Amino acid sequence: MQTSKVLVVDGDRAARDALVTCLKFVGMEAHGAENAAAAQCWLTNDVADVLVLAEEVADGVCADSQASILVLTRGSDVPAASAHIRVNELLRRPVALSSVVARVESLIEERQLRRDGVLRFGELSLDVASGRASSGKNQIALAQFEARLLAFFIGVPDKVFSRAQLLQRLWPADVRIEERTVDAHIGRLRVALARLGCAGYVQTVRCSGYRFSAF
């Protein structure tokens, strides 16, 4: 599998280096740039899957880049300086490094889903574009979020996720919801998958959370 590339553009060297280190720790190829000029220089020679931009240096960075873009801001709205770029995600500072890493991982997963088109797990398959799941001759249409939740699970089988981790990975950072909302969506996904005979794939791990597994 190709290693995902992330470029962090931030004039704060300590913050930039800390984030680059964390991204490398989880297996990404991460690089840092101190300003828009340095970022553009790097982008002329390489391609990033995700750009993490501090709002102070967002202006002038890769208007034509195909990368997913995460902006770190101290305000609640998309910075005016980044109005010329397509912002996929916005995080308000101060923010934990773990939260930034989780959102970068989510953006990379979403890019992978768009490339893959159809995901498969055992007898179960999911058409990402239409949100239709099928097993054998049976097929169902999933609600938008249940389809996204299933796509996430198929991409990380057998791994246990707590409710808090699922909230961090799947919900926008600016949305404040309770952990029991995760239970509700898990329940709906199970009901839907039961019609395909696959409800057992979504497993509750006592005192830990949920996992997607055939075992």
C-alpha positions in Angstrom: 0.0 0.0 0.0 1.3 3.4 -0.9 2.3 5.6 2.0 0.1 8.8 2.3 2.0 12.1 2.1 1.1 15.1 4.3 2.6 18.6 4.1 2.3 20.8 7.2 2.6 24.5 6.5 2.9 26.5 9.7 5.2 29.4 10.7 5.3 28.1 14.3 8.3 25.7 14.1 7.6 23.9 17.4 4.0 23.3 16.5 4.9 22.2 12.9 7.6 19.8 14.0 5.4 18.3 16.7 2.7 17.6 14.2 5.1 16.2 11.6 6.5 13.9 14.2 3.1 12.6 15.2 2.0 12.0 11.6 5.2 10.0 11.0 4.6 8.0 14.1 1.3 6.7 12.7 2.9 5.7 9.4 2.5 8.7 7.1 5.2 10.4 5.1 5.0 13.9 6.6 6.9 17.1 5.7 7.0 20.6 7.0 7.1 24.1 5.4 7.4 27.4 7.2 5.4 29.5 4.8 3.5 29.5 1.5 6.7 30.0 -0.6 8.4 27.0 0.9 5.2 25.0 0.5 4.9 25.9 -3.2 8.5 24.9 -3.7 7.9 21.5 -2.2 4.7 21.0 -4.2 6.5 21.7 -7.5 8.6 18.5 -6.9 6.1 16.3 -5.1 2.4 15.6 -4.5 0.6 15.7 -1.1 -2.5 13.7 -0.2 -3.3 16.2 2.6 -2.2 19.7 3.3 -2.4 21.0 6.9 -2.4 24.8 6.8 -2.1 27.3 9.6 -4.5 30.1 8.7 -1.7 32.7 8.9 0.1 31.0 5.9 -2.9 29.7 4.0 -2.9 32.5 1.5 -0.9 31.7 -1.6 -0.7 27.9 -1.1 -1.6 25.6 -4.0 -4.9 26.9 -5.4 -4.7 24.1 -8.0 -3.7 21.3 -5.7 -5.7 18.1 -5.7 -4.8 17.5 -2.0 -7.4 17.5 0.7 -7.0 20.6 2.8 -7.2 21.0 6.6 -7.0 24.5 7.9 -6.0 25.3 11.5 -7.7 28.5 12.6 -8.3 30.6 15.7 -11.7 31.7 14.4 -14.9 29.8 13.8 -15.1 30.4 10.1 -12.9 29.6 7.1 -10.2 32.3 7.1 -10.7 35.0 4.4 -7.1 34.4 3.3 -8.0 30.8 2.3 -11.1 31.8 0.3 -9.3 30.8 -2.9 -8.8 27.2 -1.9 -11.2 24.3 -1.3 -11.1 23.6 2.4 -12.2 20.1 3.4 -11.8 20.5 7.2 -11.5 23.3 9.7 -10.1 22.9 13.2 -10.0 25.6 15.8 -6.9 26.2 17.8 -5.9 25.3 20.4 -6.4 21.7 19.4 -4.8 18.4 20.6 -2.3 16.9 18.2 -4.2 13.6 18.4 -7.3 15.4 17.1 -5.4 16.8 14.1 -3.9 13.4 13.3 -7.3 11.8 13.5 -8.8 14.3 11.1 -5.9 13.8 8.7 -6.4 10.1 8.8 -10.1 10.6 8.1 -9.4 12.8 5.1 -7.0 10.1 3.7 -9.6 7.4 4.3 -12.2 9.4 2.4 -9.8 9.9 -0.5 -9.2 6.1 -0.6 -12.9 5.4 -0.6 -13.4 7.7 -3.6 -10.7 5.8 -5.4 -11.8 2.3 -4.5 -15.5 2.7 -5.5 -16.6 -0.7 -4.2 -15.4 -2.1 -0.8 -15.7 -5.7 0.1 -15.5 -7.7 3.3 -16.3 -11.4 3.1 -19.6 -11.8 1.3 -20.5 -8.2 2.0 -19.8 -5.4 -0.5 -20.5 -1.6 -0.4 -20.8 0.7 -3.4 -19.4 3.9 -1.9 -21.0 6.2 -4.4 -24.5 5.0 -4.1 -24.4 3.8 -0.5 -25.8 0.4 -1.4 -24.7 -2.7 0.4 -25.1 -6.2 -0.9 -24.5 -9.8 0.0 -25.2 -12.5 -2.6 -28.4 -11.5 -4.4 -29.7 -9.3 -1.6 -29.1 -5.5 -1.7 -30.1 -2.6 0.5 -29.7 1.2 0.5 -28.0 2.6 3.5 -28.6 6.0 5.0 -25.7 8.4 4.3 -24.0 8.1 7.7 -24.5 4.4 8.1 -22.9 4.0 4.7 -20.0 6.1 5.8 -19.7 4.1 9.1 -19.7 0.8 7.2 -17.0 2.1 4.8 -14.9 3.1 7.7 -15.3 -0.3 9.4 -14.5 -2.2 6.2 -11.3 -0.3 5.9 -10.1 -1.2 9.4 -11.4 -4.7 10.2 -10.7 -6.4 13.6 -9.6 -3.2 15.2 -11.5 -2.0 18.3 -12.6 1.6 18.4 -14.1 3.4 21.5 -17.1 5.7 21.0 -14.9 8.7 21.6 -12.5 7.5 18.8 -15.4 7.0 16.4 -16.7 10.4 17.1 -13.3 11.9 16.5 -12.8 10.0 13.2 -16.2 10.3 11.7 -17.9 13.5 12.9 -16.8 17.0 12.0 -14.7 18.6 14.7 -17.1 21.5 15.1 -20.1 19.3 15.8 -20.8 18.6 19.5 -22.7 15.4 20.1 -22.9 12.8 22.8 -21.3 9.4 22.7 -24.6 7.6 22.8 -25.2 9.0 19.3 -22.6 6.5 18.1 -24.7 3.7 19.7 -27.7 4.8 17.8 -25.9 4.7 14.4 -24.3 1.4 15.2 -27.8 0.0 16.0 -29.2 1.3 12.7 -26.3 -0.2 10.8 -26.8 -3.6 12.5 -30.5 -3.6 11.6 -29.7 -2.8 8.0 -27.0 -5.5 7.8 -29.3 -8.0 9.4 -31.3 -7.9 6.2 -28.2 -9.2 4.4 -27.3 -11.7 7.1 -24.2 -9.7 8.1 -25.3 -8.1 11.4 -22.7 -10.2 13.3 -19.9 -8.3 11.7 -20.6 -5.3 13.9 -19.4 -6.5 17.3 -19.6 -4.9 20.7 -16.4 -5.2 22.8 -17.4 -4.9 26.4 -15.9 -1.8 28.2 -14.0 -0.9 25.0 -16.3 -0.1 22.1 -16.9 -1.7 18.7 -15.1 -3.6 16.1 -15.9 -5.0 12.6 -14.9 -8.6 12.3 -15.9 -12.0 10.9 -14.6 -13.8 14.0 
